[in-house]
Amino acid sequence: MITISYLEIFALITVLWIFSRAYVWKKNKNTEVKPALRNELKLLMFYICLIVLARIVYFPWHHINGHIGTLNFDCNRVFPPRLNLVPFVHLFDYYSGWKMNIIGNILMFIPVGIVLPACFKRLDSFLNTFLAGAMISLFIEISQLLFYERCSDVDDFIMNSAGAALGALAYFGIKKIRRH
């Protein structure tokens, strides 16, 4: 069994982020510094979204002995995967946290729908931003198949995508108001 801590995921994302940004800076060395720094500050919002999403979706919400729990990979327990492909079957099951599950899955992706078009020029429309947010959610749901304690659920994908759509609506709505 392989045990992964949040600190290890945080370090991995941070190192990959630093190397990718250093590569871009080296590649674009003729770029003016002030606009480049402004762009890096915008991209920092996306980095923060990634760090927060990783914490929320991969690790237990409650602390264990005062610490964030671990993510466990065991190739002997991956199959059969914990997977729900039927929409809305378990969404309203009355367990203690069902409301928090629905609200949380939507709320955690609203910043994604706001940050993506703010950071990436190619995501200049509601549809492009919505699709990018949905792809991030799909990546998360597929990657959770590797971890026996996590469950991939089409409802999570739907709610996350709805959250990205709400964030995109807010971003493009505010952008439209500011133009007029």
C-alpha positions as CSV (number, residue, x, y, z in Angstrom):
1,M,0.0,0.0,0.0
2,I,1.2,3.5,-0.8
3,T,0.1,6.3,1.5
4,I,0.2,9.9,0.2
5,S,-0.1,12.9,2.6
6,Y,-1.5,16.2,1.7
7,L,1.9,17.8,2.2
8,E,3.3,15.4,-0.5
9,I,0.6,16.4,-2.9
10,F,1.0,20.1,-2.1
11,A,4.8,19.7,-2.7
12,L,4.3,17.8,-6.0
13,I,1.8,20.4,-7.3
14,T,4.1,23.3,-6.2
15,V,7.2,21.8,-7.8
16,L,5.4,21.1,-11.0
17,W,4.0,24.6,-10.9
18,I,7.4,26.3,-10.3
19,F,9.1,24.3,-13.1
20,S,6.3,25.0,-15.6
21,R,6.3,28.7,-14.8
22,A,10.1,28.8,-15.0
23,Y,10.0,27.2,-18.4
24,V,7.5,29.7,-19.6
25,W,9.5,32.6,-18.2
26,K,12.7,31.3,-19.9
27,K,10.8,30.8,-23.2
28,N,9.3,34.3,-23.1
29,K,12.5,36.1,-21.9
30,N,11.8,39.1,-24.2
31,T,8.5,39.8,-22.5
32,E,8.1,43.1,-20.6
33,V,8.4,42.4,-16.8
34,K,5.4,44.4,-15.6
35,P,2.7,42.7,-17.7
36,A,4.4,39.3,-17.2
37,L,4.3,39.8,-13.4
38,R,0.6,40.8,-13.6
39,N,-0.1,37.6,-15.6
40,E,1.8,35.5,-13.0
41,L,-0.3,37.0,-10.2
42,K,-3.4,36.0,-12.1
43,L,-2.1,32.5,-12.7
44,L,-1.4,32.3,-8.9
45,M,-5.1,32.3,-8.5
46,F,-5.3,29.1,-10.6
47,Y,-2.5,27.5,-8.6
48,I,-4.4,28.2,-5.4
49,C,-7.6,26.7,-6.9
50,L,-5.6,23.5,-7.7
51,I,-4.2,23.3,-4.2
52,V,-7.6,23.8,-2.6
53,L,-9.3,21.4,-4.9
54,A,-6.7,18.7,-4.2
55,R,-7.3,19.1,-0.5
56,I,-11.1,19.0,-0.7
57,V,-11.5,16.1,-3.2
58,Y,-8.7,13.7,-2.3
59,F,-8.4,13.9,1.4
60,P,-10.8,13.2,4.3
61,W,-12.7,16.3,5.4
62,H,-12.2,15.5,9.2
63,H,-8.8,15.5,10.8
64,I,-7.3,12.4,12.3
65,N,-5.3,13.1,15.4
66,G,-5.2,16.7,14.5
67,H,-3.8,16.1,11.0
68,I,-5.3,15.9,7.5
69,G,-5.9,12.2,6.7
70,T,-3.9,10.4,4.0
71,L,-4.8,9.2,0.5
72,N,-4.2,5.5,0.1
73,F,-3.4,3.5,-3.0
74,D,-3.5,-0.3,-2.8
75,C,-3.5,-2.2,-6.1
76,N,-5.2,-5.1,-4.4
77,R,-8.2,-2.9,-3.5
78,V,-8.6,-0.8,-6.6
79,F,-10.9,-3.4,-8.3
80,P,-13.8,-3.3,-8.3
81,P,-13.8,0.5,-8.4
82,R,-16.3,2.5,-6.3
83,L,-18.2,4.1,-9.2
84,N,-21.7,5.5,-9.7
85,L,-22.6,6.2,-13.4
86,V,-26.4,6.5,-12.8
87,P,-27.3,10.2,-12.3
88,F,-29.3,11.3,-9.2
89,V,-29.6,7.8,-7.8
90,H,-27.8,8.5,-4.5
91,L,-27.8,12.3,-4.7
92,F,-30.7,12.8,-2.2
93,D,-30.1,9.7,0.0
94,Y,-30.8,11.0,3.5
95,Y,-27.4,10.5,5.2
96,S,-26.1,13.1,7.6
97,G,-24.1,15.1,5.1
98,W,-26.2,14.9,1.9
99,K,-27.0,18.7,1.8
100,M,-23.4,19.6,2.4
101,N,-22.3,17.2,-0.4
102,I,-24.6,18.9,-2.9
103,I,-23.8,22.5,-1.8
104,G,-20.1,21.8,-1.4
105,N,-19.7,20.2,-4.8
106,I,-21.3,23.2,-6.4
107,L,-19.5,25.8,-4.3
108,M,-16.0,24.4,-4.7
109,F,-16.1,24.8,-8.5
110,I,-17.5,28.4,-8.6
111,P,-14.0,29.8,-8.2
112,V,-12.8,27.5,-11.0
113,G,-15.4,29.1,-13.3
114,I,-14.2,32.6,-12.3
115,V,-10.5,31.9,-12.3
116,L,-10.2,30.0,-15.6
117,P,-11.3,32.8,-18.0
118,A,-9.4,35.4,-15.9
119,C,-6.2,33.4,-16.3
120,F,-6.4,31.9,-19.8
121,K,-7.3,34.0,-22.9
122,R,-8.5,30.9,-24.8
123,L,-11.3,30.5,-22.3
124,D,-13.0,33.7,-23.5
125,S,-16.5,32.4,-23.6
126,F,-19.0,30.8,-21.2
127,L,-19.0,27.6,-23.2
128,N,-15.2,27.3,-23.3
129,T,-15.0,28.0,-19.6
130,F,-17.8,25.6,-18.7
131,L,-16.1,22.8,-20.8
132,A,-12.7,23.4,-19.2
133,G,-14.3,23.3,-15.7
134,A,-16.2,20.1,-16.7
135,M,-12.9,18.5,-17.9
136,I,-11.2,19.4,-14.6
137,S,-14.1,17.7,-12.8
138,L,-13.9,14.7,-15.1
139,F,-10.1,14.3,-14.4
140,I,-10.8,14.4,-10.7
141,E,-13.5,11.7,-10.9
142,I,-11.4,9.4,-13.1
143,S,-8.3,9.9,-10.9
144,Q,-10.3,9.0,-7.8
145,L,-10.8,5.5,-9.3
146,L,-7.2,4.7,-8.2
147,F,-7.9,5.2,-4.5
148,Y,-10.2,2.7,-2.9
149,E,-11.4,5.1,-0.2
150,R,-12.6,7.6,-2.8
151,C,-15.8,7.2,-4.9
152,S,-16.2,8.4,-8.5
153,D,-19.7,9.7,-8.9
154,V,-21.5,11.1,-11.9
155,D,-23.5,13.4,-9.5
156,D,-20.2,15.0,-8.3
157,F,-19.3,15.6,-12.0
158,I,-22.7,17.2,-12.7
159,M,-22.6,19.4,-9.5
160,N,-18.9,20.4,-10.1
161,S,-19.8,21.3,-13.7
162,A,-22.8,23.3,-12.5
163,G,-20.5,25.2,-10.1
164,A,-18.0,26.0,-12.9
165,A,-21.0,27.2,-15.0
166,L,-22.2,29.5,-12.1
167,G,-18.7,30.9,-11.7
168,A,-18.4,31.5,-15.5
169,L,-21.9,33.2,-15.5
170,A,-20.7,35.5,-12.7
171,Y,-17.4,36.2,-14.4
172,F,-18.9,37.0,-17.8
173,G,-21.8,38.8,-16.3
174,I,-19.5,41.1,-14.4
175,K,-17.3,41.6,-17.4
176,K,-20.4,42.5,-19.5
177,I,-21.6,45.0,-16.9
178,R,-18.1,46.6,-16.7
179,R,-18.0,47.0,-20.5
180,H,-21.2,49.0,-20.4
